[in-house]
Amino acid sequence: MLIFFDAEMTDLSADRKLISIGFVSEDGEREFYAELSDTYQLSDCSDFVREAVLPNLEGGEARMSMRDLSVSFIRWIIGFEERVQLATDSLQWDWPWIEVIYAEAGTFMLESSPVWVDMKDSPRRLAGVARPANTGDGKPFALQQTDAFNVAIEKAFDSGLRCHNALEDAKANRFAWLATKGSQ
């Protein structure tokens, strides 16, 4: 099963910081969303992020520390009784956050647990990185941004999804993938 995800961050620089991340299952029945409370400051955010991303944050129960996000996300992924693969439209910007989340969770969860797989082959070679065993080879599924996919994304936002909310962007990616599945 694919798990679509999107991340919002302070800017698109090498020292960007995670603001929020959202996940939705291929069947649309399960979601996970978090807004970070300890990874960034308002002064870290670009003008674009202040105008387009921050107003779409939900606050409340969605706000959590990176540690809580990491552990909660791993538990959520492990809850799938089948093999899952994370799908993103942004390998360059969004995918690195998955390895950061795995690394953070790995410092708090026992890597000897049967739900963890060693990731010494990780391209980023983060120390102590492990991933849930039900993620198979752990490689991301790269969504192809074809013209048809981009039109479907626009339809998703026209139907009421908020652009630049990580969970709703993930839902838009799911919608577009389902609409263009044959051309992926």
C-alpha positions in Angstrom: 0.0 0.0 0.0 1.2 3.5 -0.8 1.4 6.1 1.9 1.4 9.6 0.4 3.1 12.3 2.3 4.1 16.0 2.1 6.2 18.2 4.3 6.2 21.9 4.9 9.4 23.6 5.9 10.8 27.0 6.7 12.3 27.6 3.3 14.0 25.7 0.5 17.6 26.1 1.6 20.1 23.5 2.9 19.4 24.5 6.5 15.6 24.3 6.2 13.6 23.2 9.3 10.6 21.0 9.4 7.3 22.8 10.2 4.7 20.1 9.5 4.3 16.7 7.8 1.2 14.8 6.7 0.5 11.3 5.6 -2.5 9.6 4.0 -2.9 5.9 3.1 -3.7 4.9 -0.5 -7.2 3.8 0.6 -7.8 7.2 2.1 -8.9 5.6 5.4 -5.8 6.5 7.6 -4.1 9.8 8.2 -1.2 11.1 10.3 -0.5 14.8 10.7 2.0 16.7 12.9 3.1 20.2 13.3 6.4 20.7 15.0 6.7 22.7 18.2 10.5 22.6 18.7 12.2 22.6 15.3 11.9 26.2 14.1 11.2 29.8 15.0 9.2 32.4 13.1 12.4 34.2 12.2 13.5 31.0 10.4 10.6 31.2 7.9 10.7 32.8 4.5 8.2 35.5 3.6 6.4 32.9 1.4 6.1 30.4 4.3 4.8 33.1 6.6 2.1 34.1 4.1 1.2 30.7 2.6 2.1 27.9 5.1 1.8 29.2 8.6 -1.9 30.4 8.2 -2.8 26.8 7.2 -1.4 25.2 10.4 -4.1 23.7 12.7 -2.4 23.8 16.1 -3.9 22.0 19.0 -3.3 18.2 19.2 -1.3 18.4 15.9 1.5 20.3 17.6 4.2 18.0 19.0 8.0 17.8 19.5 10.2 16.0 16.9 10.6 13.2 19.4 6.9 12.7 19.8 6.3 13.0 16.0 9.0 10.4 15.3 7.7 7.8 17.8 4.1 8.4 17.0 4.7 8.1 13.3 6.7 4.9 13.6 3.9 3.4 15.7 1.4 4.5 13.1 3.3 2.9 10.2 3.8 -0.3 12.2 0.0 -0.4 12.6 -0.4 -1.3 8.9 -0.7 -5.0 8.6 0.8 -5.0 5.1 3.9 -3.7 3.4 3.8 0.0 2.8 5.8 2.3 0.6 6.0 6.1 1.2 5.1 8.2 -1.9 6.2 11.7 -2.5 6.3 14.3 -5.3 9.5 15.8 -3.8 12.4 13.4 -3.3 14.8 16.4 -3.0 12.9 18.4 -0.3 10.5 16.0 1.5 12.1 12.6 1.5 15.1 13.6 3.7 12.7 14.3 6.5 11.7 10.6 6.6 15.3 9.6 7.4 15.4 12.4 10.0 12.2 11.0 11.6 13.6 7.4 11.5 16.9 8.6 13.1 15.1 10.5 15.8 12.8 7.5 16.6 15.7 5.2 16.5 17.3 7.0 19.5 14.2 6.3 21.6 13.0 2.8 20.3 14.9 -0.4 20.5 16.4 -1.2 17.2 16.5 -4.9 18.2 12.7 -4.9 18.0 11.4 -7.1 15.1 9.7 -4.0 13.6 13.0 -2.3 12.9 15.4 -2.9 10.0 19.0 -1.6 9.9 19.5 1.2 7.4 23.3 1.2 7.1 22.8 1.3 3.4 21.0 4.7 3.7 22.3 7.1 1.1 22.6 9.7 3.8 24.2 7.2 6.2 22.7 8.7 9.3 24.0 7.1 12.4 21.6 4.8 14.2 19.0 5.0 11.4 16.5 2.2 11.3 13.1 1.8 9.6 10.0 -0.2 10.2 10.3 -3.7 8.7 6.9 -3.3 6.9 8.4 -0.6 4.7 10.2 -3.3 2.6 13.3 -1.9 1.0 12.5 1.5 2.4 12.9 3.2 -0.9 10.4 6.0 -1.7 7.9 5.9 -4.5 8.5 9.0 -6.7 5.2 10.5 -8.0 5.7 11.6 -11.6 4.5 15.2 -12.1 3.1 14.8 -15.6 0.7 17.4 -17.1 -2.2 15.1 -16.2 -1.0 14.7 -12.6 -0.6 18.5 -12.2 -4.1 19.1 -13.6 -5.5 16.5 -11.1 -3.6 18.3 -8.3 -5.3 21.6 -9.3 -8.7 19.8 -9.3 -8.0 18.5 -5.8 -7.3 22.0 -4.6 -10.3 23.4 -6.5 -12.5 20.9 -4.6 -11.6 22.5 -1.3 -8.3 21.2 -0.1 -5.9 23.8 1.3 -2.7 24.2 -0.6 0.4 24.3 1.6 -1.1 22.3 4.5 1.0 19.2 4.6 -1.8 16.7 5.2 -4.0 18.3 2.5 -1.1 18.4 0.0 -0.6 14.7 0.7 -4.3 14.1 0.0 -4.0 16.1 -3.2 -1.1 13.8 -4.3 -3.2 10.8 -3.5 -6.1 12.2 -5.5 -3.8 13.0 -8.5 -2.1 9.6 -8.3 -5.5 7.8 -8.3 -6.7 10.0 -11.2 -3.6 9.2 -13.3 -2.6 5.8 -12.0 -2.3 4.4 -15.5 0.2 7.0 -16.5 2.5 6.7 -13.5 
